[in-house]
């Protein structure tokens, strides 16, 4: 059977982003000293994107129960590649902003590389206003350390996604 590798990579990326969002979503502690406006923006965007990811991916149980299926194996391989690449980048400096990282990963995949541009199921991610997010998290932020971390997340995302695009799932 022929696999649509782009869709598999997109699914794995969305699953990875879902896990990033869930890693901080319900935590009470603030990771960074930012205004309430920025904090609320991050929370709102994260919840919206998480909701959309859940509509285009399966429940976790599906992946676990079907882990031996060749398609799911390919999704896991792609997911593990993303995880491994990001881990390499964070080895030197573990400080990171999961919200900016997942947003930058999606922006590069869907906007810069134009992935899934003809796919109706991913229309939300294709039309998402990533530029507004960059404005909010880079230009409207007063905390210089937070800005530096966000720029670092963009650089990591760019490196990871460009390598990911070249990944062979065969």
Secondary structure, DSSP 8 states (H G I E B T S, - for coil): ----HHHHHHHHHHHHHHHHHHHHTT--S-SS---HHHHHHHHHHHHHHHHHHHHHS--HHHHHHTTTSHHHHHHHHHHHHHHHHHHHHHTT-----HHHHHHHHHHIIIIIS-TTTT-GGGHHHHH--HHHHHIIIIIS---HHHHHHHHHHHHHHHHHHHHHHT----
